[in-house]
Amino acid sequence: MRRLWLLFAQVVTVVLALYFVHSAMRPDWPGLPGWSGLSGGAAPAPQSGAARSALLGGNSPPSPGSYRAAAALAMPAVVNVLTTKAPRRKHPLTRDPFFKKFFGDRDRDGDEDDQSSLGSGVIVSAQGYILTNNHVVDAADEIQVVLADGRKAAAKVVGTDPETDLAVIKVDLDKLPVIVLGQADQARVGDVVLAIGNPFGVGQTVTMGIISALGRNNLHINNFENFIQTDAAINFGNSGGALIDTSGKLLGINSAIYSQTGGSVGIGFAIPVSTAKTVMDAIIASGHVVRGWIGVESQEITPELADSFGLKVQTGAIIAGVVRNGPADKGGMKPGDILLSVEGKTVADTNDMLNLIAQLPPGEKATMRVLRKSRETELAITVGKRPVSR
């Protein structure tokens, strides 16, 4: 009896072993009643497209720390800007062999073919207005805009402002996605930001970083500087694209990078949306930006100069030169004066002075306090119109 029991147990073991081997080789073979395998027992049905999309994350909820909602909100409003410049015309003498013998063939590069370049832009109005950089569209003969949805359209320049490196272009298309403007003055160092653009022409790209600094100036990039600095990767082709917050709202227009190689090294600069909106509104209204001007050259106050002037504080701007018969000259300002305030607003440095004067309406008088030979004096100066840069 014992031998029969052992024989029965061996047979059952062999049968079960064969069953598991067959199940492993043929997963579609039906299982025994009451059993379930690692996949739930029944053979899996073929996956539909929706199921495959869900497995790949297409319909899955965002993972912690994801900014997909912000990107999805802003990306449709960021466009690629393609520009073409006609070749420069050669002077007839440059083709003359006798001329080349003495002066060389100096104009042989890039003269025969159209020059094309790329950048980015941000749709800020349902009427088709797009913010971009001046250097993206400067001297362009043709401008084409490519939307994220694949639509293409020719664009025209509404106006430019070289002093802030901003430009407004316009397309005639319906149902345009428009970005939501944010509050750059509420941004703080350490806030997460996303940069959206078309780097190197590879297509629309989103990069992430933080705000590294606010109010960057004296970089000698533009005449008027108040940059947001970020370490979000910004490369060639990103110019004119959007810097957004984690809600998908526009904080700035990507404008420049600091790089010794031409690639991103984590130091990028964006023009704050507050500046961009002011410039855009002026361009749409009159085609250009009107700024105040008094006709002076200024110099920063260094610790050495502060000691020589006997200043208790190192704020203000030294007036190094005055344009003859200009507004400052007519108002009594002299070289060597130290400008302390404009319309009651303290002048911190030369950049601050430039911005404060630029905000003054031309044709109106402004009160400016200066320090002259250790005495403070108030001057009433009739503000002039700042010459337009080209």
C-alpha positions in Angstrom: 0.0 0.0 0.0 2.8 2.3 0.9 4.5 1.6 -2.5 1.2 2.4 -4.3 1.0 5.7 -2.5 4.5 6.7 -3.4 3.9 5.7 -7.0 0.7 7.9 -7.1 2.6 10.9 -5.6 5.4 10.6 -8.2 2.8 10.4 -11.0 1.0 13.6 -9.7 4.4 15.4 -9.4 5.4 14.5 -12.9 1.9 15.6 -14.3 2.1 18.9 -12.4 5.6 19.5 -13.6 4.6 18.9 -17.2 1.7 21.2 -16.8 3.8 24.1 -15.5 6.4 23.6 -18.3 3.6 23.6 -20.9 2.1 26.7 -19.3 5.4 28.5 -19.5 5.9 27.6 -23.2 2.2 28.2 -24.2 0.8 31.1 -22.0 -2.4 31.1 -24.1 -3.2 27.6 -22.9 -6.2 27.7 -20.6 -5.4 27.3 -16.9 -7.0 24.8 -14.5 -10.2 25.8 -12.7 -9.5 27.8 -9.6 -5.9 28.7 -10.5 -4.6 32.1 -11.5 -1.1 32.8 -12.9 1.0 35.9 -12.5 -0.9 37.7 -15.3 -4.3 37.0 -13.7 -5.0 33.6 -15.1 -6.8 34.3 -18.4 -4.7 34.9 -21.5 -4.2 38.7 -22.1 -6.3 40.2 -24.9 -4.5 42.1 -27.7 -3.9 45.8 -26.6 -5.8 48.5 -28.2 -4.2 51.8 -29.2 -5.7 53.5 -26.2 -4.3 50.8 -23.9 -0.9 51.1 -25.4 -1.0 54.9 -25.0 -2.0 54.5 -21.4 0.9 52.1 -20.7 3.3 54.6 -22.4 2.0 57.4 -20.2 -0.2 59.2 -22.7 -3.2 59.2 -20.4 -1.5 58.6 -17.1 -1.6 61.2 -14.3 1.5 63.4 -14.0 4.3 62.1 -11.8 5.3 64.2 -8.8 7.3 67.2 -10.0 5.9 67.1 -13.5 5.3 70.4 -15.4 3.4 68.9 -18.3 0.3 71.1 -17.6 2.4 74.3 -17.7 4.2 73.2 -20.9 0.9 72.1 -22.6 -0.7 75.5 -21.8 2.2 77.6 -23.3 3.7 75.5 -26.1 0.9 76.1 -28.7 1.6 79.9 -28.4 5.3 79.6 -29.1 6.2 79.7 -32.8 9.3 79.1 -35.0 10.4 82.3 -36.8 12.3 81.7 -40.1 13.9 84.7 -41.8 15.5 85.2 -45.2 17.9 88.0 -46.2 18.7 88.8 -49.8 22.4 88.7 -50.7 24.3 91.9 -50.6 25.0 93.5 -53.9 28.6 93.7 -54.9 30.1 96.9 -56.2 31.1 96.4 -59.9 34.7 97.2 -59.0 34.9 94.1 -56.8 34.6 91.9 -59.9 37.4 93.8 -61.7 40.7 91.8 -61.7 42.7 95.0 -61.5 40.9 96.1 -58.4 41.3 92.6 -56.8 45.1 92.8 -57.5 45.5 95.8 -55.1 42.6 95.3 -52.6 42.1 91.6 -52.6 38.9 89.5 -52.9 37.4 90.8 -49.6 33.7 90.2 -50.5 33.7 86.5 -51.5 31.8 85.0 -48.6 28.1 84.7 -48.6 27.3 87.1 -51.4 25.6 84.9 -53.9 23.0 83.0 -51.9 20.1 84.1 -49.6 21.0 84.1 -46.0 18.5 82.3 -43.7 18.3 82.1 -40.0 15.9 80.9 -37.3 14.5 82.0 -34.0 11.3 81.8 -31.9 8.4 84.0 -31.0 5.4 84.2 -28.7 1.8 84.8 -29.7 0.5 87.5 -27.4 -2.7 88.5 -29.1 -5.6 86.8 -30.9 -5.1 89.5 -33.6 -1.9 87.9 -34.6 0.8 90.0 -32.7 3.9 88.0 -31.9 6.7 89.1 -29.6 10.3 88.2 -30.6 13.8 89.6 -30.5 14.9 92.4 -32.8 18.0 90.5 -33.7 15.8 87.6 -35.0 14.1 89.8 -37.6 16.6 92.6 -38.1 17.1 93.4 -41.8 15.0 90.3 -42.9 13.4 90.5 -46.3 11.1 87.6 -45.7 9.7 86.3 -42.4 7.8 83.1 -42.0 6.1 81.8 -38.9 5.5 78.2 -38.2 2.9 77.3 -35.5 3.1 74.3 -33.2 0.0 72.9 -35.0 1.9 72.9 -38.3 0.3 76.0 -39.8 2.6 78.4 -41.7 2.1 82.0 -42.5 4.1 85.0 -43.8 4.7 87.7 -41.1 5.3 91.4 -41.3 7.2 93.6 -38.9 5.0 96.0 -37.0 7.9 97.7 -35.3 11.2 97.1 -33.5 13.1 98.4 -30.5 16.8 97.8 -30.8 17.5 99.3 -27.4 15.7 96.4 -25.7 16.2 93.9 -28.5 12.5 93.5 -28.9 10.3 93.4 -32.0 6.6 92.9 -32.8 5.6 91.0 -35.9 2.1 90.0 -37.1 0.4 87.2 -38.9 -3.1 86.9 -40.4 -4.4 83.7 -39.1 -7.6 82.6 -37.3 -8.0 80.8 -34.0 -4.6 81.6 -32.7 -3.4 80.2 -29.3 -2.5 83.1 -27.1 -0.1 82.9 -24.1 -1.2 84.2 -20.7 1.0 87.0 -19.4 2.5 86.4 -15.9 3.8 88.8 -13.2 7.6 89.1 -13.5 7.7 91.4 -10.5 6.5 88.6 -8.3 9.2 86.2 -9.5 11.9 85.3 -7.1 15.4 83.7 -7.3 15.0 79.9 -7.0 11.6 79.8 -8.7 11.3 77.0 -11.3 11.0 78.2 -14.9 10.7 76.5 -18.3 12.2 77.8 -21.6 10.4 77.0 -24.8 11.8 77.6 -28.3 13.3 76.0 -31.3 17.0 75.4 -30.5 19.2 74.6 -33.5 16.1 74.1 -35.6 15.4 70.7 -34.2 11.8 71.6 -33.4 9.9 72.9 -30.4 11.8 72.1 -27.2 11.1 72.6 -23.5 14.0 72.9 -21.0 13.8 73.5 -17.2 15.8 75.5 -14.7 15.4 78.1 -12.0 15.6 81.8 -11.8 19.3 82.5 -11.0 19.1 86.2 -10.6 16.8 89.2 -11.2 17.5 92.7 -12.6 20.7 91.8 -14.3 22.2 94.9 -16.1 25.5 96.3 -17.2 26.0 93.3 -19.4 26.4 95.6 -22.4 24.0 93.5 -24.5 21.3 96.2 -24.8 21.0 99.9 -23.9 18.2 99.1 -21.5 18.8 96.0 -19.4 16.8 94.4 -16.6 17.3 90.7 -17.4 15.9 87.6 -15.7 18.9 85.2 -15.5 18.1 81.5 -15.7 20.0 78.2 -15.9 17.4 76.7 -18.2 19.2 75.6 -21.3 18.9 78.3 -24.0 20.7 77.8 -27.3 20.9 79.2 -30.8 17.3 79.3 -32.1 15.7 79.9 -28.7 15.9 83.7 -29.1 12.5 85.2 -29.0 11.0 82.2 -27.2 9.1 82.0 -24.0 10.3 81.8 -20.4 7.3 80.6 -18.4 6.5 79.9 -14.8 5.1 76.6 -13.5 1.6 77.8 -14.2 2.4 78.2 -17.9 2.3 82.0 -17.8 4.8 84.2 -19.7 7.6 85.6 -17.5 10.0 86.8 -20.2 11.3 86.6 -23.7 14.5 84.6 -24.1 17.1 86.9 -25.5 20.8 86.0 -24.9 23.2 83.6 -23.4 26.6 83.9 -21.9 28.9 81.4 -23.6 32.4 81.1 -24.9 31.6 78.2 -27.2 28.1 79.2 -28.6 26.4 76.5 -26.6 24.4 76.7 -23.3 26.5 76.8 -20.2 23.6 77.5 -17.8 23.6 81.3 -18.0 20.7 82.6 -20.1 18.9 86.0 -20.1 15.3 86.8 -20.7 13.6 90.2 -21.0 10.9 90.5 -18.3 7.3 90.4 -19.6 6.7 93.8 -17.9 9.3 95.4 -20.2 8.1 93.4 -23.2 4.5 94.5 -22.7 5.4 98.1 -22.4 7.5 98.0 -25.6 4.8 96.0 -27.4 2.0 98.4 -26.5 4.1 101.4 -27.7 5.0 99.7 -31.0 1.5 98.7 -31.7 0.3 102.2 -31.0 2.9 104.2 -32.9 5.4 101.8 -34.5 8.2 102.7 -32.1 9.0 103.4 -28.5 9.1 107.0 -27.3 11.5 107.7 -24.4 12.7 110.6 -22.4 16.2 112.1 -22.9 18.2 115.0 -21.4 21.5 114.7 -23.3 24.1 113.7 -20.7 26.9 111.1 -20.4 27.2 109.5 -17.0 29.8 107.6 -15.1 29.4 105.1 -12.2 30.5 106.2 -8.7 33.4 104.0 -7.5 34.6 104.0 -3.9 37.6 106.0 -5.1 35.4 108.7 -6.7 33.1 108.7 -3.6 36.1 109.5 -1.4 37.3 112.3 -3.8 33.8 113.9 -3.8 33.4 113.4 -0.1 30.2 111.4 -0.6 28.7 109.7 2.5 26.8 107.2 0.3 27.9 105.6 -3.0 24.6 106.1 -4.9 23.9 108.4 -7.8 25.5 109.0 -11.2 28.3 111.4 -12.1 27.5 113.6 -15.0 30.6 113.2 -17.1 29.4 115.2 -20.1 26.5 117.4 -21.2 25.3 117.8 -24.8 25.6 121.5 -25.9 22.1 123.1 -26.1 20.5 119.8 -25.0 17.8 119.6 -22.4 20.2 119.2 -19.5 22.5 122.0 -20.7 19.5 124.4 -21.0 18.3 123.3 -17.5 21.6 124.2 -15.9 23.1 120.8 -15.4 27.0 120.8 -15.6 29.7 118.2 -15.9 30.8 117.1 -12.5 27.3 117.2 -11.0 26.1 114.1 -9.3 22.5 113.2 -10.1 20.8 112.0 -7.0 17.1 111.8 -7.9 14.7 112.1 -10.8 11.2 113.3 -9.9 11.7 112.3 -6.3 13.0 108.8 -7.2 16.5 108.0 -6.0 19.1 107.3 -8.6 21.1 104.2 -7.5 23.5 104.0 -10.5 23.9 105.0 -14.2 21.6 102.2 -15.3 18.9 103.4 -12.9 19.4 107.0 -14.1 18.9 105.8 -17.7 15.7 104.0 -17.0 14.2 106.8 -14.8 14.9 109.4 -17.5 13.6 107.2 -20.3 10.2 106.9 -18.5 9.8 110.7 -18.5 7.3 112.0 -21.1 9.1 114.3 -23.6 8.1 117.9 -23.6 7.3 118.1 -19.9 9.5 119.5 -17.1 11.1 117.2 -14.5 12.7 118.0 -11.2 16.2 116.6 -10.8 18.3 116.9 -7.7 22.0 117.1 -8.1 25.0 117.4 -5.8 27.3 120.2 -6.8 30.4 121.1 -4.8 29.0 119.4 -1.6 25.6 121.3 -2.0 22.4 119.8 -3.2 20.5 121.7 -5.9 17.2 121.1 -7.7 17.0 121.7 -11.4 13.9 121.9 -13.6 14.7 120.3 -16.9 12.4 120.1 -19.9 12.7 116.5 -21.1 13.5 115.9 -24.8 12.8 112.9 -27.0 15.5 110.2 -27.0 16.9 109.6 -30.5 15.8 106.3 -32.0 18.6 103.8 -32.3 19.2 101.9 -35.5 
